[in-house]
Amino acid sequence: MKDLLKKQYDLLESKTFRYWFVSGVALFGLIFLWIFEPYGLYNLTTFDEKVLAIGLYVGIGLLLMILQFFLLQKIFIKKYTLGITILWIILSFLIIGTSSFIINAFLYNEGRFYFPGFIYFQGMILSINIIPVILFVLVHYNLTLRKRLRMAVKINNSIQNKFQNSDKGQIVVLNSENRNDKLELSLNSLLFITSVDNYIDAFYIDNKIIKHKLLRYSLSGIEQDNPNVTDLFRCHKSYIVNKIKIDSVTGNAAGYKLRLKDYSDYIPISRKWNKQINDICA
């Protein structure tokens, strides 16, 4: 189980999921509070009082979730795993429980805080949400993993045929802000180009040895300078790979990666290609 929780998993990296989660929790909270009237809401006698109280609970909870998932997440989460995903989502409910407890204290207890009340709020929110959250994340993780593994196998079965007719004699021009550093390589020798701050680092094969050269330039500049070299593929914001050097694609719940011929490390594929991965070798 411990090893499973350490598996890479990219659910929280998806802005679409975060938008749906935050809005869904806010809507569920609104409906739940209105229908079941917990936290003393049943004591309110007028419609306006009920609307104001529920608005405070839901509005503040919504703001806290937006802060957590769209601002603080980038600061606190450096590696996305299955365990971190579950803990981060549960943390959101603990934060909502804390904010609800504070609001309740000011609305009904003249600002006085009682520890049993705090445990009550947290227990109520976690008891409603923790099991569905864990089940959803585990099911989604397994479905995502299986889907990407199947897609990787499908691509690898046909990948060799896709590039056998590529024009390997094409020349790739790697310009530089320093004109003396300009580099020209045959497509057959180039492996990939990666960006390093304001520089690019081009990796290529020379006499069966992997070499690389650092140039002061940008990946977008490389794309603009080589519009006719269709086998140059921007697979990530920091990587351009040579399609004819793609040996295989691997997939897991964190996304896809490329394995290149004559190179041992994996090259990451941007999230935007997750749904169009079948077209990556077109």
LINURTA-V84575 format. One record per residue. RES is the residue in one small letter. NEAR is the number of other ideal C-beta (glycine too) atoms within 8 Angstrom. Layout:
res->(RES;RES)
near->(NEAR;NEAR)
This chain:
res->(m;k;d;l;l;k;k;q;y;d;l;l;e;s;k;t;f;r;y;w;f;v;s;g;v;a;l;f;g;l;i;f;l;w;i;f;e;p;y;g;l;y;n;l;t;t;f;d;e;k;v;l;a;i;g;l;y;v;g;i;g;l;l;l;m;i;l;q;f;f;l;l;q;k;i;f;i;k;k;y;t;l;g;i;t;i;l;w;i;i;l;s;f;l;i;i;g;t;s;s;f;i;i;n;a;f;l;y;n;e;g;r;f;y;f;p;g;f;i;y;f;q;g;m;i;l;s;i;n;i;i;p;v;i;l;f;v;l;v;h;y;n;l;t;l;r;k;r;l;r;m;a;v;k;i;n;n;s;i;q;n;k;f;q;n;s;d;k;g;q;i;v;v;l;n;s;e;n;r;n;d;k;l;e;l;s;l;n;s;l;l;f;i;t;s;v;d;n;y;i;d;a;f;y;i;d;n;k;i;i;k;h;k;l;l;r;y;s;l;s;g;i;e;q;d;n;p;n;v;t;d;l;f;r;c;h;k;s;y;i;v;n;k;i;k;i;d;s;v;t;g;n;a;a;g;y;k;l;r;l;k;d;y;s;d;y;i;p;i;s;r;k;w;n;k;q;i;n;d;i;c;a)
near->(4;5;6;7;10;8;12;9;13;11;12;14;6;9;5;6;9;12;8;8;11;12;8;8;12;12;8;8;12;10;8;10;14;8;6;5;8;8;8;9;11;5;6;9;4;6;5;6;9;12;8;8;12;12;8;10;14;12;8;10;15;10;8;12;15;10;9;13;12;7;8;8;12;6;6;6;10;3;6;12;11;14;8;11;13;12;8;12;11;11;9;13;13;11;12;14;13;11;12;13;13;9;12;13;13;8;9;6;11;4;6;6;10;8;6;6;12;11;8;8;14;12;8;10;13;12;7;7;9;10;6;7;12;9;8;8;13;9;8;9;13;8;8;11;10;8;8;15;10;8;13;13;8;9;13;9;6;9;13;6;6;9;12;6;3;9;6;8;7;10;8;12;8;16;9;12;4;7;5;5;9;9;9;7;11;10;16;7;8;14;12;13;13;10;12;7;4;4;10;14;12;12;12;12;10;7;4;4;6;9;8;8;10;8;14;9;11;8;13;6;9;15;11;7;9;10;6;5;9;4;12;13;9;8;13;9;6;7;14;12;14;13;12;10;13;15;7;9;17;9;11;10;11;8;11;14;11;13;11;13;6;7;11;2;4;7;13;11;14;8;8;5;11;10;4;8;14;7;6;13;11;4)
